[in-house]
Amino acid sequence: MKHFLLLLILIYQKIFSTVLKNILGINKFCRFSPTCSQYAKESILKYGALRGGYLSVTRIINCR
C-alpha cells in the first residue's frame, strides 16, 4: 500500500502538477513549504501508509 501511494504521488508531481503550474497557471504560490505532495511523500515514508496518509489529508484540507 505504501509503494502504491508513493507511486500516485510521483505521478501527480511529474504530470499533473507540472500541467497545472505551467500550462494553466494554477497554484503558482503554494501556501506551505514543502508542497503538500512533497509533505505527503515524506510523511508516508516516515510514518507509513495509514498515519502518513492521514497527516497528508489533514494538510491538504488546511490548504486553500
HTML snippet that shows the backbone in 3Dmol.js (N, CA, C, O; Angstrom):
<script src="https://3Dmol.org/build/3Dmol-min.js"></script>
<div id="view" style="width:600px;height:400px;position:relative"></div>
<script>
const pdb = `
ATOM      1  N   MET A   1       0.824  -1.185   0.000  1.00  0.00           N
ATOM      2  CA  MET A   1       0.000   0.000   0.000  1.00  0.00           C
ATOM      3  C   MET A   1       0.874   1.256   0.000  1.00  0.00           C
ATOM      4  O   MET A   1       0.581   2.232  -0.691  1.00  0.00           O
ATOM      5  N   LYS A   2       1.934   1.213   0.776  1.00  0.00           N
ATOM      6  CA  LYS A   2       2.848   2.342   0.885  1.00  0.00           C
ATOM      7  C   LYS A   2       3.453   2.682  -0.478  1.00  0.00           C
ATOM      8  O   LYS A   2       3.519   3.851  -0.858  1.00  0.00           O
ATOM      9  N   HIS A   3       3.883   1.682  -1.193  1.00  0.00           N
ATOM     10  CA  HIS A   3       4.502   1.900  -2.501  1.00  0.00           C
ATOM     11  C   HIS A   3       3.492   2.408  -3.530  1.00  0.00           C
ATOM     12  O   HIS A   3       3.836   3.205  -4.402  1.00  0.00           O
ATOM     13  N   PHE A   4       2.256   1.948  -3.426  1.00  0.00           N
ATOM     14  CA  PHE A   4       1.208   2.409  -4.328  1.00  0.00           C
ATOM     15  C   PHE A   4       0.930   3.900  -4.112  1.00  0.00           C
ATOM     16  O   PHE A   4       0.800   4.655  -5.077  1.00  0.00           O
ATOM     17  N   LEU A   5       0.839   4.319  -2.859  1.00  0.00           N
ATOM     18  CA  LEU A   5       0.614   5.733  -2.558  1.00  0.00           C
ATOM     19  C   LEU A   5       1.774   6.595  -3.042  1.00  0.00           C
ATOM     20  O   LEU A   5       1.564   7.681  -3.582  1.00  0.00           O
ATOM     21  N   LEU A   6       2.985   6.114  -2.850  1.00  0.00           N
ATOM     22  CA  LEU A   6       4.161   6.856  -3.309  1.00  0.00           C
ATOM     23  C   LEU A   6       4.184   6.956  -4.838  1.00  0.00           C
ATOM     24  O   LEU A   6       4.607   7.972  -5.388  1.00  0.00           O
ATOM     25  N   LEU A   7       3.732   5.912  -5.516  1.00  0.00           N
ATOM     26  CA  LEU A   7       3.650   5.948  -6.975  1.00  0.00           C
ATOM     27  C   LEU A   7       2.619   6.977  -7.432  1.00  0.00           C
ATOM     28  O   LEU A   7       2.865   7.715  -8.387  1.00  0.00           O
ATOM     29  N   LEU A   8       1.476   7.034  -6.766  1.00  0.00           N
ATOM     30  CA  LEU A   8       0.463   8.029  -7.099  1.00  0.00           C
ATOM     31  C   LEU A   8       0.981   9.452  -6.901  1.00  0.00           C
ATOM     32  O   LEU A   8       0.716  10.335  -7.717  1.00  0.00           O
ATOM     33  N   ILE A   9       1.712   9.665  -5.823  1.00  0.00           N
ATOM     34  CA  ILE A   9       2.288  10.989  -5.563  1.00  0.00           C
ATOM     35  C   ILE A   9       3.308  11.341  -6.628  1.00  0.00           C
ATOM     36  O   ILE A   9       3.349  12.481  -7.093  1.00  0.00           O
ATOM     37  N   LEU A  10       4.125  10.390  -7.018  1.00  0.00           N
ATOM     38  CA  LEU A  10       5.126  10.628  -8.058  1.00  0.00           C
ATOM     39  C   LEU A  10       4.463  10.990  -9.387  1.00  0.00           C
ATOM     40  O   LEU A  10       4.906  11.909 -10.076  1.00  0.00           O
ATOM     41  N   ILE A  11       3.409  10.269  -9.743  1.00  0.00           N
ATOM     42  CA  ILE A  11       2.677  10.577 -10.973  1.00  0.00           C
ATOM     43  C   ILE A  11       2.088  11.977 -10.897  1.00  0.00           C
ATOM     44  O   ILE A  11       2.161  12.735 -11.864  1.00  0.00           O
ATOM     45  N   TYR A  12       1.508  12.321  -9.761  1.00  0.00           N
ATOM     46  CA  TYR A  12       0.953  13.659  -9.594  1.00  0.00           C
ATOM     47  C   TYR A  12       2.043  14.724  -9.749  1.00  0.00           C
ATOM     48  O   TYR A  12       1.851  15.711 -10.459  1.00  0.00           O
ATOM     49  N   GLN A  13       3.181  14.525  -9.087  1.00  0.00           N
ATOM     50  CA  GLN A  13       4.247  15.521  -9.137  1.00  0.00           C
ATOM     51  C   GLN A  13       4.805  15.693 -10.545  1.00  0.00           C
ATOM     52  O   GLN A  13       5.085  16.817 -10.961  1.00  0.00           O
ATOM     53  N   LYS A  14       4.966  14.628 -11.265  1.00  0.00           N
ATOM     54  CA  LYS A  14       5.588  14.696 -12.586  1.00  0.00           C
ATOM     55  C   LYS A  14       4.637  15.152 -13.684  1.00  0.00           C
ATOM     56  O   LYS A  14       5.048  15.866 -14.598  1.00  0.00           O
ATOM     57  N   ILE A  15       3.377  14.750 -13.609  1.00  0.00           N
ATOM     58  CA  ILE A  15       2.455  15.030 -14.710  1.00  0.00           C
ATOM     59  C   ILE A  15       1.466  16.136 -14.359  1.00  0.00           C
ATOM     60  O   ILE A  15       1.493  17.209 -14.962  1.00  0.00           O
ATOM     61  N   PHE A  16       0.606  15.883 -13.399  1.00  0.00           N
ATOM     62  CA  PHE A  16      -0.496  16.804 -13.129  1.00  0.00           C
ATOM     63  C   PHE A  16      -0.033  18.131 -12.551  1.00  0.00           C
ATOM     64  O   PHE A  16      -0.518  19.186 -12.959  1.00  0.00           O
ATOM     65  N   SER A  17       0.884  18.093 -11.622  1.00  0.00           N
ATOM     66  CA  SER A  17       1.364  19.330 -11.012  1.00  0.00           C
ATOM     67  C   SER A  17       2.049  20.214 -12.040  1.00  0.00           C
ATOM     68  O   SER A  17       1.860  21.430 -12.037  1.00  0.00           O
ATOM     69  N   THR A  18       2.829  19.627 -12.904  1.00  0.00           N
ATOM     70  CA  THR A  18       3.515  20.377 -13.953  1.00  0.00           C
ATOM     71  C   THR A  18       2.511  21.006 -14.909  1.00  0.00           C
ATOM     72  O   THR A  18       2.662  22.167 -15.290  1.00  0.00           O
ATOM     73  N   VAL A  19       1.498  20.257 -15.297  1.00  0.00           N
ATOM     74  CA  VAL A  19       0.471  20.780 -16.197  1.00  0.00           C
ATOM     75  C   VAL A  19      -0.282  21.926 -15.531  1.00  0.00           C
ATOM     76  O   VAL A  19      -0.504  22.967 -16.150  1.00  0.00           O
ATOM     77  N   LEU A  20      -0.673  21.741 -14.279  1.00  0.00           N
ATOM     78  CA  LEU A  20      -1.423  22.776 -13.576  1.00  0.00           C
ATOM     79  C   LEU A  20      -0.610  24.060 -13.418  1.00  0.00           C
ATOM     80  O   LEU A  20      -1.143  25.160 -13.566  1.00  0.00           O
ATOM     81  N   LYS A  21       0.667  23.917 -13.121  1.00  0.00           N
ATOM     82  CA  LYS A  21       1.507  25.088 -12.897  1.00  0.00           C
ATOM     83  C   LYS A  21       1.876  25.794 -14.192  1.00  0.00           C
ATOM     84  O   LYS A  21       1.687  27.004 -14.317  1.00  0.00           O
ATOM     85  N   ASN A  22       2.393  25.058 -15.139  1.00  0.00           N
ATOM     86  CA  ASN A  22       2.948  25.675 -16.341  1.00  0.00           C
ATOM     87  C   ASN A  22       1.914  26.050 -17.394  1.00  0.00           C
ATOM     88  O   ASN A  22       1.990  27.134 -17.973  1.00  0.00           O
ATOM     89  N   ILE A  23       0.972  25.193 -17.643  1.00  0.00           N
ATOM     90  CA  ILE A  23       0.032  25.437 -18.728  1.00  0.00           C
ATOM     91  C   ILE A  23      -1.173  26.246 -18.264  1.00  0.00           C
ATOM     92  O   ILE A  23      -1.568  27.206 -18.925  1.00  0.00           O
ATOM     93  N   LEU A  24      -1.758  25.863 -17.129  1.00  0.00           N
ATOM     94  CA  LEU A  24      -2.966  26.528 -16.676  1.00  0.00           C
ATOM     95  C   LEU A  24      -2.701  27.691 -15.728  1.00  0.00           C
ATOM     96  O   LEU A  24      -3.589  28.512 -15.501  1.00  0.00           O
ATOM     97  N   GLY A  25      -1.496  27.774 -15.173  1.00  0.00           N
ATOM     98  CA  GLY A  25      -1.152  28.860 -14.268  1.00  0.00           C
ATOM     99  C   GLY A  25      -1.794  28.745 -12.896  1.00  0.00           C
ATOM    100  O   GLY A  25      -1.931  29.741 -12.186  1.00  0.00           O
ATOM    101  N   ILE A  26      -2.183  27.546 -12.525  1.00  0.00           N
ATOM    102  CA  ILE A  26      -2.823  27.321 -11.232  1.00  0.00           C
ATOM    103  C   ILE A  26      -1.753  26.940 -10.210  1.00  0.00           C
ATOM    104  O   ILE A  26      -0.787  26.247 -10.530  1.00  0.00           O
ATOM    105  N   ASN A  27      -1.945  27.405  -8.974  1.00  0.00           N
ATOM    106  CA  ASN A  27      -1.088  27.042  -7.848  1.00  0.00           C
ATOM    107  C   ASN A  27       0.341  27.538  -8.021  1.00  0.00           C
ATOM    108  O   ASN A  27       1.287  26.800  -7.749  1.00  0.00           O
ATOM    109  N   LYS A  28       0.509  28.769  -8.466  1.00  0.00           N
ATOM    110  CA  LYS A  28       1.856  29.304  -8.604  1.00  0.00           C
ATOM    111  C   LYS A  28       2.474  29.590  -7.246  1.00  0.00           C
ATOM    112  O   LYS A  28       3.687  29.474  -7.072  1.00  0.00           O
ATOM    113  N   PHE A  29       1.649  29.960  -6.296  1.00  0.00           N
ATOM    114  CA  PHE A  29       2.154  30.269  -4.966  1.00  0.00           C
ATOM    115  C   PHE A  29       1.539  29.307  -3.962  1.00  0.00           C
ATOM    116  O   PHE A  29       0.368  29.422  -3.601  1.00  0.00           O
ATOM    117  N   CYS A  30       2.338  28.373  -3.527  1.00  0.00           N
ATOM    118  CA  CYS A  30       1.863  27.382  -2.569  1.00  0.00           C
ATOM    119  C   CYS A  30       1.883  27.991  -1.172  1.00  0.00           C
ATOM    120  O   CYS A  30       2.795  28.738  -0.816  1.00  0.00           O
ATOM    121  N   ARG A  31       0.886  27.667  -0.408  1.00  0.00           N
ATOM    122  CA  ARG A  31       0.775  28.192   0.950  1.00  0.00           C
ATOM    123  C   ARG A  31       1.806  27.561   1.870  1.00  0.00           C
ATOM    124  O   ARG A  31       2.291  28.211   2.796  1.00  0.00           O
ATOM    125  N   PHE A  32       2.139  26.331   1.631  1.00  0.00           N
ATOM    126  CA  PHE A  32       3.027  25.581   2.513  1.00  0.00           C
ATOM    127  C   PHE A  32       4.382  25.333   1.873  1.00  0.00           C
ATOM    128  O   PHE A  32       4.520  25.302   0.650  1.00  0.00           O
ATOM    129  N   SER A  33       5.365  25.161   2.721  1.00  0.00           N
ATOM    130  CA  SER A  33       6.684  24.741   2.269  1.00  0.00           C
ATOM    131  C   SER A  33       7.146  23.626   3.191  1.00  0.00           C
ATOM    132  O   SER A  33       7.251  23.864   4.394  1.00  0.00           O
ATOM    133  N   PRO A  34       7.420  22.456   2.715  1.00  0.00           N
ATOM    134  CA  PRO A  34       7.373  21.959   1.348  1.00  0.00           C
ATOM    135  C   PRO A  34       5.932  21.836   0.860  1.00  0.00           C
ATOM    136  O   PRO A  34       4.983  21.946   1.636  1.00  0.00           O
ATOM    137  N   THR A  35       5.797  21.608  -0.423  1.00  0.00           N
ATOM    138  CA  THR A  35       4.456  21.495  -1.000  1.00  0.00           C
ATOM    139  C   THR A  35       3.718  20.310  -0.388  1.00  0.00           C
ATOM    140  O   THR A  35       4.326  19.438   0.234  1.00  0.00           O
ATOM    141  N   CYS A  36       2.422  20.291  -0.570  1.00  0.00           N
ATOM    142  CA  CYS A  36       1.602  19.224   0.019  1.00  0.00           C
ATOM    143  C   CYS A  36       1.997  17.847  -0.511  1.00  0.00           C
ATOM    144  O   CYS A  36       2.008  16.870   0.238  1.00  0.00           O
ATOM    145  N   SER A  37       2.318  17.772  -1.791  1.00  0.00           N
ATOM    146  CA  SER A  37       2.693  16.468  -2.346  1.00  0.00           C
ATOM    147  C   SER A  37       4.035  15.994  -1.791  1.00  0.00           C
ATOM    148  O   SER A  37       4.208  14.804  -1.527  1.00  0.00           O
ATOM    149  N   GLN A  38       4.973  16.901  -1.615  1.00  0.00           N
ATOM    150  CA  GLN A  38       6.267  16.524  -1.033  1.00  0.00           C
ATOM    151  C   GLN A  38       6.093  16.137   0.435  1.00  0.00           C
ATOM    152  O   GLN A  38       6.705  15.177   0.906  1.00  0.00           O
ATOM    153  N   TYR A  39       5.262  16.881   1.151  1.00  0.00           N
ATOM    154  CA  TYR A  39       4.973  16.559   2.545  1.00  0.00           C
ATOM    155  C   TYR A  39       4.329  15.178   2.649  1.00  0.00           C
ATOM    156  O   TYR A  39       4.673  14.393   3.532  1.00  0.00           O
ATOM    157  N   ALA A  40       3.397  14.885   1.747  1.00  0.00           N
ATOM    158  CA  ALA A  40       2.734  13.585   1.753  1.00  0.00           C
ATOM    159  C   ALA A  40       3.750  12.466   1.525  1.00  0.00           C
ATOM    160  O   ALA A  40       3.718  11.436   2.199  1.00  0.00           O
ATOM    161  N   LYS A  41       4.638  12.680   0.581  1.00  0.00           N
ATOM    162  CA  LYS A  41       5.667  11.685   0.284  1.00  0.00           C
ATOM    163  C   LYS A  41       6.547  11.429   1.511  1.00  0.00           C
ATOM    164  O   LYS A  41       6.818  10.280   1.858  1.00  0.00           O
ATOM    165  N   GLU A  42       6.986  12.500   2.160  1.00  0.00           N
ATOM    166  CA  GLU A  42       7.854  12.367   3.329  1.00  0.00           C
ATOM    167  C   GLU A  42       7.122  11.731   4.504  1.00  0.00           C
ATOM    168  O   GLU A  42       7.697  10.900   5.208  1.00  0.00           O
ATOM    169  N   SER A  43       5.866  12.105   4.730  1.00  0.00           N
ATOM    170  CA  SER A  43       5.130  11.549   5.864  1.00  0.00           C
ATOM    171  C   SER A  43       4.804  10.076   5.658  1.00  0.00           C
ATOM    172  O   SER A  43       4.813   9.305   6.617  1.00  0.00           O
ATOM    173  N   ILE A  44       4.516   9.675   4.429  1.00  0.00           N
ATOM    174  CA  ILE A  44       4.258   8.253   4.162  1.00  0.00           C
ATOM    175  C   ILE A  44       5.532   7.438   4.343  1.00  0.00           C
ATOM    176  O   ILE A  44       5.488   6.325   4.867  1.00  0.00           O
ATOM    177  N   LEU A  45       6.656   7.982   3.917  1.00  0.00           N
ATOM    178  CA  LEU A  45       7.921   7.275   4.113  1.00  0.00           C
ATOM    179  C   LEU A  45       8.270   7.159   5.603  1.00  0.00           C
ATOM    180  O   LEU A  45       8.784   6.132   6.046  1.00  0.00           O
ATOM    181  N   LYS A  46       7.991   8.201   6.359  1.00  0.00           N
ATOM    182  CA  LYS A  46       8.373   8.220   7.769  1.00  0.00           C
ATOM    183  C   LYS A  46       7.402   7.444   8.656  1.00  0.00           C
ATOM    184  O   LYS A  46       7.828   6.677   9.519  1.00  0.00           O
ATOM    185  N   TYR A  47       6.082   7.642   8.446  1.00  0.00           N
ATOM    186  CA  TYR A  47       5.093   7.077   9.356  1.00  0.00           C
ATOM    187  C   TYR A  47       4.314   5.893   8.802  1.00  0.00           C
ATOM    188  O   TYR A  47       3.585   5.239   9.547  1.00  0.00           O
ATOM    189  N   GLY A  48       4.449   5.603   7.518  1.00  0.00           N
ATOM    190  CA  GLY A  48       3.699   4.509   6.931  1.00  0.00           C
ATOM    191  C   GLY A  48       2.457   5.011   6.221  1.00  0.00           C
ATOM    192  O   GLY A  48       2.139   6.200   6.256  1.00  0.00           O
ATOM    193  N   ALA A  49       1.764   4.089   5.577  1.00  0.00           N
ATOM    194  CA  ALA A  49       0.637   4.454   4.721  1.00  0.00           C
ATOM    195  C   ALA A  49      -0.540   5.016   5.511  1.00  0.00           C
ATOM    196  O   ALA A  49      -1.151   5.993   5.079  1.00  0.00           O
ATOM    197  N   LEU A  50      -0.866   4.439   6.633  1.00  0.00           N
ATOM    198  CA  LEU A  50      -2.062   4.853   7.363  1.00  0.00           C
ATOM    199  C   LEU A  50      -1.890   6.214   8.030  1.00  0.00           C
ATOM    200  O   LEU A  50      -2.650   7.142   7.754  1.00  0.00           O
ATOM    201  N   ARG A  51      -0.905   6.335   8.897  1.00  0.00           N
ATOM    202  CA  ARG A  51      -0.707   7.605   9.610  1.00  0.00           C
ATOM    203  C   ARG A  51      -0.199   8.691   8.665  1.00  0.00           C
ATOM    204  O   ARG A  51      -0.645   9.835   8.751  1.00  0.00           O
ATOM    205  N   GLY A  52       0.717   8.357   7.775  1.00  0.00           N
ATOM    206  CA  GLY A  52       1.217   9.326   6.812  1.00  0.00           C
ATOM    207  C   GLY A  52       0.125   9.804   5.876  1.00  0.00           C
ATOM    208  O   GLY A  52       0.085  10.982   5.521  1.00  0.00           O
ATOM    209  N   GLY A  53      -0.761   8.906   5.472  1.00  0.00           N
ATOM    210  CA  GLY A  53      -1.894   9.290   4.646  1.00  0.00           C
ATOM    211  C   GLY A  53      -2.837  10.222   5.380  1.00  0.00           C
ATOM    212  O   GLY A  53      -3.345  11.184   4.805  1.00  0.00           O
ATOM    213  N   TYR A  54      -3.070   9.934   6.657  1.00  0.00           N
ATOM    214  CA  TYR A  54      -3.919  10.799   7.477  1.00  0.00           C
ATOM    215  C   TYR A  54      -3.317  12.196   7.605  1.00  0.00           C
ATOM    216  O   TYR A  54      -4.021  13.192   7.446  1.00  0.00           O
ATOM    217  N   LEU A  55      -2.024  12.272   7.889  1.00  0.00           N
ATOM    218  CA  LEU A  55      -1.359  13.572   8.003  1.00  0.00           C
ATOM    219  C   LEU A  55      -1.412  14.336   6.689  1.00  0.00           C
ATOM    220  O   LEU A  55      -1.580  15.555   6.681  1.00  0.00           O
ATOM    221  N   SER A  56      -1.272  13.637   5.604  1.00  0.00           N
ATOM    222  CA  SER A  56      -1.317  14.272   4.289  1.00  0.00           C
ATOM    223  C   SER A  56      -2.694  14.847   3.986  1.00  0.00           C
ATOM    224  O   SER A  56      -2.819  15.970   3.498  1.00  0.00           O
ATOM    225  N   VAL A  57      -3.722  14.062   4.282  1.00  0.00           N
ATOM    226  CA  VAL A  57      -5.084  14.527   4.024  1.00  0.00           C
ATOM    227  C   VAL A  57      -5.410  15.737   4.889  1.00  0.00           C
ATOM    228  O   VAL A  57      -6.031  16.682   4.403  1.00  0.00           O
ATOM    229  N   THR A  58      -5.008  15.734   6.159  1.00  0.00           N
ATOM    230  CA  THR A  58      -5.292  16.884   7.018  1.00  0.00           C
ATOM    231  C   THR A  58      -4.573  18.141   6.519  1.00  0.00           C
ATOM    232  O   THR A  58      -5.109  19.244   6.623  1.00  0.00           O
ATOM    233  N   ARG A  59      -3.380  17.979   5.987  1.00  0.00           N
ATOM    234  CA  ARG A  59      -2.674  19.138   5.446  1.00  0.00           C
ATOM    235  C   ARG A  59      -3.357  19.670   4.185  1.00  0.00           C
ATOM    236  O   ARG A  59      -3.478  20.882   4.007  1.00  0.00           O
ATOM    237  N   ILE A  60      -3.795  18.780   3.329  1.00  0.00           N
ATOM    238  CA  ILE A  60      -4.486  19.206   2.102  1.00  0.00           C
ATOM    239  C   ILE A  60      -5.800  19.902   2.455  1.00  0.00           C
ATOM    240  O   ILE A  60      -6.185  20.864   1.790  1.00  0.00           O
ATOM    241  N   ILE A  61      -6.483  19.433   3.477  1.00  0.00           N
ATOM    242  CA  ILE A  61      -7.726  20.081   3.904  1.00  0.00           C
ATOM    243  C   ILE A  61      -7.438  21.491   4.415  1.00  0.00           C
ATOM    244  O   ILE A  61      -8.241  22.397   4.191  1.00  0.00           O
ATOM    245  N   ASN A  62      -6.321  21.694   5.090  1.00  0.00           N
ATOM    246  CA  ASN A  62      -5.966  23.007   5.603  1.00  0.00           C
ATOM    247  C   ASN A  62      -5.504  23.972   4.525  1.00  0.00           C
ATOM    248  O   ASN A  62      -5.432  25.178   4.763  1.00  0.00           O
ATOM    249  N   CYS A  63      -5.196  23.469   3.369  1.00  0.00           N
ATOM    250  CA  CYS A  63      -4.797  24.319   2.256  1.00  0.00           C
ATOM    251  C   CYS A  63      -6.045  24.993   1.706  1.00  0.00           C
ATOM    252  O   CYS A  63      -7.154  24.501   1.912  1.00  0.00           O
ATOM    253  N   ARG A  64      -5.885  26.066   1.038  1.00  0.00           N
ATOM    254  CA  ARG A  64      -6.984  26.844   0.450  1.00  0.00           C
ATOM    255  C   ARG A  64      -8.249  26.099   0.379  1.00  0.00           C
ATOM    256  O   ARG A  64      -9.253  26.633  -0.092  1.00  0.00           O
TER     257      ARG A  64
END
`;
const viewer = $3Dmol.createViewer("view");
viewer.addModel(pdb, "pdb");
viewer.setStyle({}, {cartoon: {color: "spectrum"}});
viewer.zoomTo();
viewer.render();
</script>
